């Protein structure tokens, strides 16, 4: 659906480089601008950038929108897309094959294969048959391929464009398939899946195998920046997921771990100029994790980090109008909302200031407690600004003693009410939501985007735009 309006024409003129945002053009020049827009949104796409944030609720968007306005006197880049000329918008049904509430594996597989699969599967149908993923078609057409994420690179969303496994937890197998299928750029976390213990007890070092295939390997931000050229690249910057943005911002020990923007730029520099084009998926993956944890500080900063990637993508398509750009999410997580607080809801605004008191994620607190198995008030004070009571300490200590997999549930039981009062951020659950989600599309092929569609319908829109033989 084309949302172009006369009032937004100036944004397009800025996009196309034909005029400044405040210029009023004669009708002939306006006509030329519209012709240029047509060139940007029709014909074949050489490249595809698929920019997605995992687990973005409409309420998380609202939280980020109002925080940005209040704290930085600026709009989100996501919000600016609604006023930008040349953008197509659609509303996406996110269900999986066996549930109205999808998981990330089924959602990414719907995009990556054109078929809905059961939750937990990656490009494998209910009969166990493999479905050919998008990157395999792109490779056959000579295109370079790339995956960037703040999650483990072997996690569900990146795997949905490139791998086939019967369950998303088979991350060792996904790492092997990346090597076998020669994904050109891989940047994210998940180093633990690239040294694999075999059944006979031997260890296979996949980093060495990638190097043998001509990949340059980076393990920190300095190495990522130092590496030049367009050779294949594997960047693994954490044993598991990349630490949350709020923790990278406030913990000096994380200063050499790259953020999503840095990895996105590095991937573009590697893939740009590929003779037959490229397909690049970029995931802001940890909005979803913060939603599962009901962690208000983490979810805000994760979304803001993703939002900073949107101008990078727009800059690229301005310089490369043969690139299709898609910006979307796969589902909501947690039911995050900025709630009405105080009399006549007048405390909701100040709550947006108080969320700035939060300096670390629940995950950061948990890591401190896992080291010695004992609760201490200091990490909670540093991270959340809360003085712990004995009752709160006992809730967390009981979870530590029980060796529960994640402490976020205990932290919420102990401190959730205080955090809600402080930040006015509320939650509906710790799970995914069924909400339909927004999708933006630019460039060649975007004119095929319908107003409302199923997630699996996007596959044919992308492959048609790229001219892939399916």
Secondary structure, 3 states (H helix, E strand, C coil): CECCCHHHHHHHHHHHCCCCCCCCCCHHHHHHHHHHHHHHCCCCCCEEEEEEECCCCHHHHHHHHHHHHHHHCCCCHHHHHHHCCCCEEEEEECCCCCCCCCCHHHHHHHHHHCCCCCCCCECECCCCCECCCHHHHHHHCCCEEEEEEEEECCCHHHHCCCCCECCCCCHHHHHHHHHHHCCCEEEEECHHHHEEECCCCCEEEHHHHHHHCCCEEECCHHHHHHCCCCCCEEEECCCCCCCCHHHHHHCHHHCCCCCHHHHHHHHHHHHCCCCCCEEEEEEECHHHHHHHHCCHHHHHHHHHHHHHHHHHHHHHHHHCCCEEEEEEECCEECCCEECCCCHHHCHHHHHHHHHHHCCCCHHHHHHHHHHHCCCCHHHHHHHHCCCCCHHHHHHHHHHHHCCCCCCHHHHHHHHHHHHHHHHCEECCCCCEECCCEEEEEECCCHHHCCCEEEHHHHHHHHHHHHCCCC
